[in-house]
Amino acid sequence: MEAVLEATPRETFGKNEARRTRRDGKVPGVLYGGDKKEATPIAVEPRALLKILHSEAGQNTLISLKLAGTGDTRVLVKDFQLDPVTHQVLHADFYRVAMDRVLQVTIPVIVKGEAAGVKQQSGVLEFIRREIVVECLPADIPEHVEIDVSNLMLHQGIRVREIPTSPKWKAVSDPDMMLVHVIMPKAEEVEAPADAAAVAAAPAVPAEPEVIKKGKKEETEEEKEEKKK
């Protein structure tokens, strides 16, 4: 999928220039890559950029950047910054791509079906990795990779090497990297009975010291003789 984005050149870099661009209702950006070694400061429309970023392909959307004075340029969003409160785009970096050169991009992994180990064995499907890196031409960037988990039983999973192949792209992530697997649900903690819990919560009472009762004092032989006198 290819999108179109209008752009205008900015005069200079810097925070002051970026603030003026935002006051004018546009997003400051920088264009990198290609035959030009120097980066180019640009400004783009915020609504059009947000629409691209919120699309299914998101940051991997191939963009036809219409920059005044230079014609159409194929670019991808390299990075962007959002305001933490308003969630508006504060800045965006773009880089030129050559349509005949392969590149590496990160794409999301989505699952299809319900695992047999979940339906039949009361297991839980757990995601280990939700993204993989693939290599492809810019025009062939997939929106996502889909894996079918229907046949997974308990303690079984799907690794990168087991995902469906495509003539348009190939996975370059570690082939042994686990993506999803079916595991046993974690055992819930059993609550202690109320009485036992109360006893456990009660502060420990120190044991009373042993009291030695005083009995009649035994008389010594000398004391007995003294009494006879």
DOVODREN-126149 format. One record per residue: residue number from 1; x, y, z of N, C-alpha, C in turn; residue in three letters. Coordinates in nm, 3 decimals. Each point is the difference from the previous one (the first is absolute). Layout:
<marnus>
 resi      nX      nY      nZ     caX     caY     caZ      cX      cY      cZ resn
  NUM       X       Y       Z       X       Y       Z       X       Y       Z  ALA
...
</marnus>
This chain:
<marnus>
 resi      nX      nY      nZ     caX     caY     caZ      cX      cY      cZ resn
    1   0.084  -0.119   0.000  -0.084   0.119   0.000   0.088   0.124   0.000  MET
    2  -0.037   0.097  -0.084   0.077   0.123  -0.009  -0.089   0.119   0.033  GLU
    3   0.051   0.092   0.078  -0.075   0.119   0.038   0.069   0.123  -0.058  ALA
    4  -0.074   0.110  -0.007   0.054   0.125  -0.051   0.004   0.102   0.113  VAL
    5   0.113   0.070   0.011   0.016   0.099   0.107   0.064   0.125  -0.058  LEU
    6  -0.068   0.114   0.018   0.053   0.128  -0.047   0.103   0.051   0.101  GLU
    7   0.107   0.060  -0.051   0.105   0.055   0.087   0.052   0.130  -0.057  ALA
    8   0.044   0.088   0.087   0.061   0.126  -0.040   0.135   0.012   0.068  THR
    9   0.099   0.061  -0.065   0.132   0.015   0.062  -0.002   0.103   0.111  PRO
   10   0.079  -0.024   0.102   0.018   0.100   0.107   0.134   0.069  -0.021  ARG
   11   0.013   0.117   0.059   0.122   0.079  -0.021   0.121  -0.061   0.071  GLU
   12  -0.016  -0.032   0.128   0.114  -0.049   0.077  -0.046  -0.107   0.098  THR
   13   0.099  -0.058   0.069  -0.027  -0.091   0.110  -0.011   0.082   0.129  PHE
   14  -0.023  -0.068   0.111   0.002   0.067   0.130  -0.137   0.005   0.066  GLY
   15   0.002   0.017   0.133  -0.123  -0.001   0.078  -0.090   0.119  -0.032  LYS
   16   0.060   0.117  -0.020  -0.082   0.118  -0.029  -0.074  -0.015  -0.132  ASN
   17   0.068  -0.052  -0.099  -0.063  -0.023  -0.130  -0.111  -0.104   0.012  GLU
   18   0.025  -0.105   0.081  -0.102  -0.104   0.019  -0.124   0.058   0.069  ALA
   19   0.021   0.089   0.099  -0.115   0.061   0.069  -0.081   0.085  -0.096  ARG
   20   0.067   0.076  -0.087  -0.072   0.083  -0.097  -0.081  -0.088  -0.095  ARG
   21   0.058  -0.113  -0.038  -0.072  -0.093  -0.089  -0.126  -0.052   0.066  THR
   22   0.009  -0.035   0.128  -0.117  -0.050   0.073  -0.105   0.110   0.017  ARG
   23   0.045   0.122   0.022  -0.096   0.111   0.013  -0.075   0.022  -0.130  ARG
   24   0.064  -0.032  -0.110  -0.065   0.013  -0.131  -0.090  -0.119  -0.031  ASP
   25  -0.012  -0.094   0.095  -0.091  -0.113  -0.018   0.058  -0.117  -0.075  GLY
   26   0.133  -0.008  -0.011   0.062  -0.112  -0.070   0.098  -0.074   0.091  LYS
   27   0.044  -0.117  -0.045   0.093  -0.083   0.076   0.141   0.018  -0.058  VAL
   28   0.096   0.042   0.083   0.138   0.007  -0.050   0.057  -0.139  -0.019  PRO
   29   0.078  -0.016  -0.106   0.061  -0.129  -0.027   0.134   0.015  -0.067  GLY
   30   0.068  -0.113  -0.016   0.130  -0.002  -0.066   0.000  -0.117  -0.098  VAL
   31   0.051   0.025  -0.121   0.010  -0.102  -0.103   0.145  -0.042  -0.015  LEU
   32   0.024  -0.133   0.016   0.135  -0.055  -0.007   0.014  -0.095  -0.118  TYR
   33   0.125  -0.036  -0.029   0.029  -0.109  -0.092   0.000   0.038  -0.146  GLY
   34   0.014  -0.104  -0.083   0.006   0.022  -0.143   0.137   0.046  -0.045  GLY
   35   0.004   0.060  -0.118   0.126   0.048  -0.055   0.051   0.124   0.074  ASP
   36  -0.093   0.071   0.062   0.040   0.121   0.073   0.051  -0.037   0.138  LYS
   37   0.122   0.041   0.028   0.060  -0.032   0.130  -0.055   0.090   0.110  LYS
   38  -0.040   0.120  -0.037  -0.050   0.094   0.099  -0.147  -0.023   0.028  GLU
   39  -0.038   0.014   0.126  -0.140  -0.013   0.037  -0.076   0.127  -0.041  ALA
   40  -0.128  -0.016  -0.031  -0.083   0.112  -0.045  -0.111   0.025   0.100  THR
   41  -0.009   0.122   0.057  -0.111   0.031   0.090  -0.128   0.025  -0.079  PRO
   42  -0.109  -0.065   0.043  -0.128   0.012  -0.070  -0.113   0.019   0.101  ILE
   43  -0.118   0.028  -0.052  -0.121   0.010   0.082  -0.112  -0.074  -0.071  ALA
   44  -0.083  -0.072   0.074  -0.110  -0.078  -0.059  -0.130   0.028   0.074  VAL
   45  -0.111  -0.037  -0.064  -0.131   0.019   0.061  -0.023  -0.105   0.109  GLU
   46  -0.040   0.042   0.121  -0.015  -0.095   0.111  -0.110  -0.104  -0.022  PRO
   47  -0.114   0.040  -0.056  -0.110  -0.095  -0.019   0.037  -0.110  -0.098  ARG
   48   0.065   0.039  -0.108   0.040  -0.098  -0.100   0.103  -0.098   0.057  ALA
   49   0.093   0.053   0.081   0.102  -0.087   0.061  -0.063  -0.095   0.102  LEU
   50  -0.091   0.050   0.082  -0.066  -0.085   0.100  -0.082  -0.110  -0.067  LEU
   51  -0.063   0.033  -0.111  -0.078  -0.101  -0.073   0.090  -0.114  -0.046  LYS
   52   0.120   0.034  -0.044   0.097  -0.102  -0.043   0.045  -0.084   0.120  ILE
   53   0.035   0.066   0.109   0.051  -0.071   0.118  -0.107  -0.089   0.064  LEU
   54  -0.128   0.037  -0.014  -0.109  -0.078   0.058  -0.055  -0.105  -0.096  HIS
   55   0.056  -0.009  -0.120  -0.044  -0.102  -0.095   0.051  -0.137   0.043  SER
   56  -0.045  -0.104  -0.067   0.041  -0.136   0.038   0.149  -0.021  -0.018  GLU
   57   0.056   0.058  -0.106   0.144  -0.012  -0.023   0.080   0.090   0.092  ALA
   58  -0.062   0.107   0.045   0.064   0.089   0.097   0.131   0.059  -0.052  GLY
   59   0.103  -0.014   0.082   0.130   0.058  -0.032   0.064  -0.065  -0.122  GLN
   60  -0.049  -0.117  -0.042   0.055  -0.068  -0.118  -0.069   0.040  -0.130  ASN
   61  -0.089   0.099   0.006  -0.069   0.045  -0.121   0.098   0.069  -0.095  THR
   62   0.000  -0.045  -0.124   0.082   0.066  -0.102  -0.068   0.131  -0.037  LEU
   63   0.074   0.110   0.007  -0.057   0.134  -0.019   0.059   0.065  -0.125  ILE
   64  -0.087   0.056  -0.081   0.044   0.084  -0.110   0.002   0.144   0.053  SER
   65   0.118   0.047   0.033   0.016   0.133   0.059   0.011   0.104  -0.112  LEU
   66  -0.098   0.090  -0.005   0.000   0.105  -0.102   0.062   0.125   0.060  LYS
   67   0.129   0.015  -0.024   0.075   0.113   0.055   0.019   0.105  -0.108  LEU
   68  -0.043   0.122   0.030   0.009   0.109  -0.097   0.143   0.019  -0.049  ALA
   69   0.014   0.004  -0.132   0.131   0.025  -0.059   0.081  -0.125  -0.027  GLY
   70  -0.041  -0.116   0.052   0.079  -0.123  -0.020  -0.082  -0.112  -0.062  THR
   71  -0.130   0.017  -0.012  -0.082  -0.106  -0.057  -0.034  -0.106   0.103  GLY
   72  -0.053  -0.113  -0.046  -0.041  -0.108   0.089   0.122  -0.081   0.045  ASP
   73   0.000  -0.035   0.129   0.106  -0.081   0.058  -0.063  -0.111   0.082  THR
   74   0.047  -0.124  -0.018  -0.054  -0.111   0.080   0.074  -0.003   0.133  ARG
   75  -0.076   0.003   0.108   0.060   0.004   0.134  -0.077  -0.092   0.095  VAL
   76   0.063  -0.030   0.113  -0.063  -0.066   0.114   0.020   0.088   0.123  LEU
   77  -0.089  -0.014   0.096   0.017   0.072   0.127   0.108  -0.071   0.080  VAL
   78   0.108   0.070   0.028   0.109  -0.060   0.076  -0.029   0.007   0.150  LYS
   79  -0.053   0.113   0.045  -0.029   0.018   0.143  -0.096   0.117   0.013  ASP
   80  -0.072   0.004   0.112  -0.089   0.114   0.025  -0.016   0.017   0.150  PHE
   81  -0.039   0.120   0.039  -0.017   0.034   0.142  -0.140   0.051   0.024  GLN
   82  -0.067  -0.055   0.102  -0.136   0.041   0.035  -0.002   0.080   0.129  LEU
   83  -0.092   0.096   0.008  -0.021   0.072   0.125  -0.065  -0.096   0.099  ASP
   84   0.055  -0.016   0.121  -0.055  -0.098   0.096  -0.141   0.033   0.048  PRO
   85  -0.043   0.125  -0.014  -0.132   0.041   0.048  -0.102   0.004  -0.114  VAL
   86   0.033   0.074  -0.107  -0.094   0.017  -0.111   0.011  -0.110  -0.106  THR
   87   0.113  -0.075   0.002   0.025  -0.106  -0.098   0.013   0.053  -0.142  HIS
   88   0.027   0.129  -0.012   0.028   0.058  -0.131   0.145  -0.026  -0.037  GLN
   89   0.025  -0.010  -0.132   0.137  -0.024  -0.046   0.081   0.127   0.015  VAL
   90   0.110  -0.007   0.072   0.087   0.115   0.022   0.112   0.008  -0.103  LEU
   91   0.044  -0.115  -0.048   0.113  -0.003  -0.094   0.000  -0.134  -0.071  HIS
   92   0.051  -0.002  -0.122   0.008  -0.125  -0.076   0.126  -0.001  -0.086  ALA
   93   0.063  -0.116  -0.006   0.116  -0.020  -0.086  -0.039  -0.096  -0.113  ASP
   94   0.040   0.034  -0.121  -0.027  -0.082  -0.117   0.132  -0.039  -0.066  PHE
   95   0.003  -0.115  -0.065   0.120  -0.034  -0.077  -0.039  -0.052  -0.137  TYR
   96   0.077   0.044  -0.099  -0.024  -0.039  -0.138   0.032  -0.148  -0.019  ARG
   97  -0.076  -0.066  -0.085   0.025  -0.139  -0.031   0.013  -0.016  -0.151  VAL
   98   0.088  -0.092  -0.042   0.014  -0.034  -0.141  -0.091  -0.119  -0.027  ALA
   99  -0.086   0.011  -0.099  -0.100  -0.102  -0.024   0.059  -0.133  -0.047  MET
  100   0.127   0.003  -0.044   0.063  -0.124  -0.048   0.099  -0.059   0.101  ASP
  101   0.000   0.052   0.122   0.091  -0.050   0.103  -0.079  -0.056   0.117  ARG
  102   0.042  -0.120   0.045  -0.070  -0.062   0.113   0.034   0.076   0.129  VAL
  103  -0.093  -0.005   0.091   0.021   0.061   0.131  -0.057  -0.091   0.107  LEU
  104   0.030   0.028   0.124  -0.053  -0.078   0.112  -0.097   0.084   0.081  GLN
  105  -0.116  -0.057   0.026  -0.102   0.069   0.079  -0.056  -0.097   0.104  VAL
  106  -0.057   0.056   0.105  -0.064  -0.079   0.106  -0.150   0.001  -0.023  THR
  107  -0.060  -0.119  -0.004  -0.144  -0.010  -0.025  -0.066  -0.078   0.113  ILE
  108  -0.129   0.026   0.026  -0.069  -0.070   0.108  -0.039  -0.142  -0.038  PRO
  109  -0.013  -0.084   0.103  -0.046  -0.139  -0.016  -0.142  -0.009   0.056  VAL
  110  -0.091  -0.056  -0.079  -0.137  -0.020   0.048  -0.034  -0.148  -0.011  ILE
  111  -0.090  -0.048   0.085  -0.036  -0.142   0.001  -0.136  -0.022  -0.063  VAL
  112  -0.016  -0.119  -0.056  -0.126  -0.040  -0.063  -0.046  -0.130   0.064  LYS
  113  -0.129  -0.009   0.033  -0.057  -0.121   0.057   0.015  -0.007   0.152  GLY
  114  -0.056  -0.106   0.055   0.007  -0.026   0.145   0.075  -0.131   0.022  GLU
  115   0.102   0.005   0.083   0.085  -0.116   0.023  -0.079  -0.116   0.061  ALA
  116   0.026  -0.122  -0.051  -0.066  -0.120   0.054   0.037  -0.020   0.146  ALA
  117   0.121   0.039   0.036   0.042  -0.014   0.139  -0.075   0.092   0.095  GLY
  118  -0.060   0.105  -0.055  -0.082   0.091   0.081  -0.140  -0.057   0.013  VAL
  119  -0.056  -0.048  -0.112  -0.137  -0.052   0.000  -0.012  -0.134   0.071  LYS
  120   0.096  -0.088  -0.024  -0.012  -0.138   0.049   0.076  -0.028   0.129  GLN
  121   0.105   0.076   0.026   0.085  -0.032   0.114   0.008   0.114   0.103  GLN
  122  -0.087   0.098  -0.017  -0.008   0.113   0.095   0.133   0.076   0.013  SER
  123   0.076   0.002  -0.109   0.126   0.075   0.001  -0.022   0.148  -0.028  GLY
  124   0.110   0.073  -0.004  -0.003   0.145  -0.027   0.098   0.030  -0.112  VAL
  125  -0.044   0.075  -0.101   0.089   0.040  -0.109   0.079   0.122   0.045  LEU
  126   0.131  -0.013   0.000   0.085   0.110   0.047   0.088   0.051  -0.114  GLU
  127   0.001   0.134  -0.018   0.087   0.064  -0.098   0.139   0.016   0.060  PHE
  128   0.102  -0.043  -0.072   0.137   0.024   0.040   0.056   0.121  -0.075  ILE
  129  -0.024   0.005  -0.130   0.041   0.114  -0.084  -0.118   0.040  -0.087  ARG
  130  -0.025   0.129  -0.006  -0.111   0.051  -0.082   0.048   0.065  -0.129  ARG
  131   0.130   0.000  -0.023   0.056   0.059  -0.120   0.117  -0.083  -0.052  GLU
  132   0.024   0.006  -0.130   0.119  -0.061  -0.059   0.059   0.099  -0.101  ILE
  133   0.126  -0.022  -0.034   0.067   0.083  -0.100   0.002  -0.077  -0.131  VAL
  134  -0.040   0.069  -0.108   0.001  -0.063  -0.132   0.082   0.086  -0.096  VAL
  135   0.041  -0.063  -0.109   0.077   0.068  -0.104  -0.080  -0.005  -0.130  GLU
  136  -0.014   0.116  -0.066  -0.080   0.006  -0.121   0.027   0.130  -0.075  CYS
  137  -0.060   0.014  -0.118   0.005   0.126  -0.073  -0.103   0.095   0.061  LEU
  138   0.021   0.131  -0.014  -0.094   0.096   0.061  -0.145  -0.020  -0.043  PRO
  139  -0.022  -0.039  -0.125  -0.138  -0.018  -0.048  -0.065  -0.127   0.052  ALA
  140   0.080  -0.089   0.060  -0.053  -0.130   0.045  -0.006  -0.012   0.153  ASP
  141   0.006   0.110   0.070  -0.004  -0.006   0.147  -0.137  -0.054   0.044  ILE
  142  -0.004  -0.113   0.069  -0.130  -0.054   0.047  -0.052   0.079   0.119  PRO
  143  -0.132   0.007   0.011  -0.059   0.070   0.114   0.019  -0.079   0.128  GLU
  144   0.001  -0.135  -0.014   0.018  -0.088   0.116   0.030  -0.140  -0.050  HIS
  145   0.036  -0.087   0.089   0.014  -0.143  -0.032  -0.102  -0.075   0.085  VAL
  146  -0.071  -0.093  -0.063  -0.107  -0.073   0.067   0.042  -0.144   0.025  GLU
  147  -0.021  -0.049   0.121   0.032  -0.139   0.032  -0.126  -0.069   0.053  ILE
  148  -0.019  -0.125  -0.045  -0.117  -0.079   0.039   0.036  -0.085   0.123  ASP
  149  -0.071   0.022   0.110   0.029  -0.072   0.125  -0.101  -0.111   0.028  VAL
  150  -0.086  -0.029  -0.095  -0.111  -0.095   0.023   0.047  -0.138   0.046  SER
  151   0.113  -0.048  -0.052   0.045  -0.137   0.031   0.092  -0.008   0.121  ASN
  152   0.024   0.111   0.067   0.092  -0.003   0.113  -0.063  -0.067   0.121  LEU
  153   0.069  -0.102   0.053  -0.043  -0.065   0.123   0.082   0.056   0.116  MET
  154  -0.030  -0.048   0.119   0.070   0.046   0.119   0.151  -0.024  -0.013  LEU
  155   0.077   0.101   0.036   0.147  -0.003  -0.005   0.056   0.004  -0.143  HIS
  156  -0.082   0.034  -0.097   0.047   0.017  -0.137   0.001   0.148  -0.036  GLN
  157   0.085   0.038  -0.097   0.009   0.140  -0.039   0.041   0.015  -0.145  GLY
  158   0.013   0.124  -0.044   0.042   0.032  -0.136   0.121   0.092   0.007  ILE
  159   0.105  -0.040  -0.073   0.123   0.078  -0.007   0.007   0.073  -0.134  ARG
  160   0.095   0.091  -0.011   0.013   0.080  -0.122   0.016  -0.089  -0.122  VAL
  161   0.079  -0.107   0.012   0.024  -0.087  -0.115  -0.125  -0.073  -0.047  ARG
  162  -0.106   0.001   0.081  -0.122  -0.074  -0.035  -0.109   0.089  -0.058  GLU
  163   0.025   0.129  -0.012  -0.102   0.088  -0.056  -0.005  -0.019  -0.152  ILE
  164  -0.116   0.028  -0.063  -0.011  -0.017  -0.145   0.101   0.088  -0.074  PRO
  165   0.056  -0.052  -0.105   0.097   0.075  -0.080  -0.072   0.080  -0.109  THR
  166   0.072   0.098  -0.053  -0.057   0.084  -0.106   0.109   0.030  -0.102  SER
  167  -0.034   0.003  -0.129   0.101   0.034  -0.101   0.039   0.148   0.004  PRO
  168  -0.080   0.081   0.068   0.025   0.145   0.002   0.084   0.045   0.119  LYS
  169   0.008  -0.082   0.104   0.080   0.038   0.116   0.051  -0.125   0.071  TRP
  170   0.102   0.018   0.081   0.050  -0.111   0.082   0.030   0.050   0.140  LYS
  171  -0.024  -0.087   0.096   0.025   0.036   0.140   0.150  -0.005   0.027  ALA
  172   0.049   0.100   0.071   0.142   0.002   0.035   0.021  -0.006   0.151  VAL
  173  -0.109  -0.008   0.075   0.012  -0.021   0.144   0.056  -0.140   0.026  SER
  174   0.048  -0.025   0.121   0.055  -0.131   0.036  -0.102  -0.110  -0.030  ASP
  175   0.034  -0.099  -0.084  -0.096  -0.105  -0.035  -0.053  -0.077   0.120  PRO
  176   0.079  -0.009   0.108  -0.042  -0.076   0.118  -0.080   0.085   0.100  ASP
  177  -0.021   0.126  -0.032  -0.073   0.087   0.093  -0.147  -0.043   0.008  MET
  178  -0.047  -0.025   0.122  -0.138  -0.041   0.021  -0.093   0.121  -0.012  MET
  179  -0.111  -0.020  -0.069  -0.098   0.108  -0.017  -0.118  -0.018   0.096  LEU
  180  -0.063  -0.118  -0.005  -0.112  -0.030   0.090   0.012  -0.145   0.046  VAL
  181  -0.058  -0.030   0.116  -0.010  -0.139   0.044  -0.117  -0.015   0.096  HIS
  182  -0.041  -0.125   0.019  -0.112  -0.030   0.090   0.057  -0.053   0.130  VAL
  183  -0.038   0.063   0.110   0.053  -0.038   0.131  -0.114  -0.032   0.096  ILE
  184   0.037  -0.063   0.111  -0.099  -0.024   0.105  -0.031   0.131   0.069  MET
  185  -0.126   0.020   0.039  -0.032   0.123   0.073   0.069   0.000   0.136  PRO
  186   0.037   0.118   0.043   0.066   0.011   0.130  -0.097  -0.034   0.112  LYS
  187   0.046  -0.079   0.096  -0.085  -0.042   0.112  -0.037   0.120   0.084  ALA
  188  -0.129   0.009   0.033  -0.045   0.109   0.085   0.036  -0.030   0.145  GLU
  189   0.034   0.104   0.070   0.034  -0.018   0.141  -0.125  -0.032   0.079  GLU
  190   0.008  -0.108   0.080  -0.114  -0.041   0.082  -0.001   0.081   0.128  VAL
  191  -0.115   0.063   0.027  -0.010   0.082   0.121  -0.006  -0.088   0.124  GLU
  192   0.068   0.041   0.103  -0.001  -0.075   0.125  -0.134   0.018   0.069  ALA
  193  -0.047  -0.100   0.078  -0.125   0.016   0.074   0.006   0.124   0.088  PRO
  194  -0.120   0.054   0.026  -0.006   0.125   0.076   0.069  -0.010   0.134  ALA
  195  -0.028  -0.111   0.074   0.060  -0.015   0.134   0.151  -0.010  -0.009  ASP
  196   0.047  -0.081  -0.096   0.144  -0.017  -0.015   0.065   0.130  -0.041  ALA
  197  -0.071   0.076  -0.089   0.056   0.127  -0.045   0.007   0.098   0.116  ALA
  198  -0.103  -0.003   0.085   0.000   0.091   0.114   0.112  -0.034   0.096  ALA
  199   0.022  -0.129   0.019   0.107  -0.042   0.089   0.135   0.041  -0.056  VAL
  200   0.014  -0.017  -0.133   0.127   0.034  -0.061   0.026   0.149   0.007  ALA
  201  -0.111   0.079  -0.009   0.017   0.145   0.002   0.021   0.055   0.139  ALA
  202  -0.043  -0.075   0.103   0.012   0.050   0.137   0.145   0.010   0.042  ALA
  203   0.035   0.106   0.071   0.138   0.014   0.045   0.038  -0.109   0.099  PRO
  204   0.122  -0.042  -0.010   0.046  -0.106   0.090   0.008   0.050   0.143  ALA
  205  -0.052  -0.079   0.093   0.003   0.036   0.142   0.116  -0.073   0.066  VAL
  206   0.089   0.074   0.064   0.115  -0.068   0.061  -0.044  -0.095   0.110  PRO
  207   0.062  -0.114   0.011  -0.036  -0.098   0.103   0.035   0.054   0.138  ALA
  208  -0.089  -0.030   0.094   0.025   0.047   0.137   0.118  -0.075   0.059  GLU
  209   0.081   0.070   0.078   0.114  -0.069   0.062  -0.049  -0.105   0.099  PRO
  210   0.070  -0.107   0.006  -0.039  -0.108   0.090   0.015   0.045   0.145  GLU
  211  -0.105  -0.021   0.078   0.003   0.040   0.142   0.034  -0.122   0.085  VAL
  212   0.101   0.011   0.077   0.040  -0.109   0.089  -0.064   0.023   0.135  ILE
  213  -0.091  -0.090   0.037  -0.069   0.015   0.128   0.096  -0.029   0.114  LYS
  214  -0.014   0.085   0.101   0.085  -0.020   0.117  -0.069  -0.094   0.098  LYS
  215   0.061  -0.110   0.033  -0.056  -0.093   0.097   0.070   0.015   0.134  GLY
  216  -0.029  -0.091   0.091   0.065   0.005   0.130   0.147  -0.033  -0.014  LYS
  217   0.080   0.082   0.065   0.144  -0.017  -0.013   0.045  -0.123   0.079  LYS
  218   0.077  -0.082  -0.065   0.049  -0.120   0.069   0.101   0.038   0.107  GLU
  219  -0.016  -0.067   0.117   0.091   0.030   0.111   0.127  -0.082  -0.014  GLU
  220   0.108   0.065   0.032   0.127  -0.072  -0.003   0.015  -0.081   0.128  THR
  221   0.095  -0.092   0.005   0.025  -0.084   0.115   0.039   0.084   0.121  GLU
  222   0.073   0.109  -0.023   0.042   0.085   0.111  -0.117   0.068   0.068  GLU
  223  -0.099   0.043  -0.090  -0.117   0.069   0.055  -0.085  -0.098   0.084  GLU
  224  -0.007  -0.127  -0.043  -0.078  -0.099   0.076   0.062  -0.025   0.137  LYS
  225   0.129  -0.008   0.006   0.070  -0.023   0.126  -0.018   0.118   0.093  GLU
  226  -0.003   0.117  -0.061  -0.015   0.123   0.084  -0.134   0.003   0.069  GLU
  227  -0.106  -0.050  -0.074  -0.133   0.001   0.059  -0.014  -0.098   0.115  LYS
  228   0.077  -0.107   0.000  -0.011  -0.101   0.104   0.058   0.052   0.133  LYS
  229   0.082   0.097  -0.012   0.064   0.048   0.122  -0.097   0.083   0.082  LYS
</marnus>
